[in-house]
Amino acid sequence: MTHHYHARIYVTLRPSVLDPAGVAVESGLKQLGYEKVQGVRIGKYIELRLSAADEADAQQQLDAMCDRLLANPTIENYCFEIAEVEGVAA
């Protein structure tokens, strides 16, 4: 039986990697008067639906997608949330 899942994937730079976009956003926020903002980091958010035999299979597919395309494992970390969707074709 095939199950359908909705996944939310969060990709962020590793803490040791410089984030020029984050620095620029932090600077912009401070120029707008938000002086107490610090440590801004920019990342990616991805949503998708997929079909899998079970949740473990869905997690394995998501790990492979992230490692192969959605994240650069050399400089980025990722995590995801997954939830089964009833009655919806992926």
N, C-alpha and C positions, 0 to 999 in steps of 0.2 A: 504494500500500500504506500502510495506517495503522500507525503505531507508537504504543506506549503508554509514557508517561513518569511517573516519580515525581519530584515537586519538593519541595524544602525551601526555604522563603522566610523570610528574616530581615529584620525591619523595626525600625529604630532611629531615635531622635530625632537630628536634626542636632546637631553639637557646639555650635552657637551657641544652641540652644533649651534653656531651663531645664527641668529634670526633677524636679518636686516629689516624684513617687513614688520616684525614685532616692534623693533626699535623705532621705526617710522611711525607706527600707530601710537605707540606710547608717547612719542614726542608731540604728535598731533593732539592727543588727548590733554596733555599738559598745557599746550598752547590754548586749548579751549577752557582752561581753568580747572581741570581735574588733576591737581598737583599731587594727590596722594596715590595715583596709579603707579604701579611698578611691575616689572617682570612680565610684560605683555609678550605672548607667544602666539603665532598664527599657525593654524592647522587646517585640516580638511575634514569635512563631514560628508558621508556618503550613505544613502539609503538604497536598499534593493530588496527584491523579493526573489526567492529561489525555492525550488522543489528538491526534496531529498527523502531518502528512505526513513530517516529518523533525525533527531536533533544532533546526535553525534556526527552523522554524515554531513549535515548542514554546517556544523562547526568546522569540520575538516575541509569542506569546500571553501568556506570563508577564509580560513587560514591560508589555503593555497592561492586564492584570489589576491589576498593582501600581499603575500610574499612575492607573487609573480607580476602584479600590475598596480594594485591600488596604493601600495606603500613601497618606499625604497628602504629595505631592511638595514642598509648601511648607515643611514642618517635619520631614519624615522622609526617611531614606535606606533603600534596600532592596538586598538581593543575594539570589541564589538559587543552589541546586545542583540539577542535573537529571541523572537517570539513566534510561536505557531499561530497561523491565521486559519481560522475555520472557514470552509466553504468558499475560498477565493483561489482561483487559478493563478499560479505564479507566472 
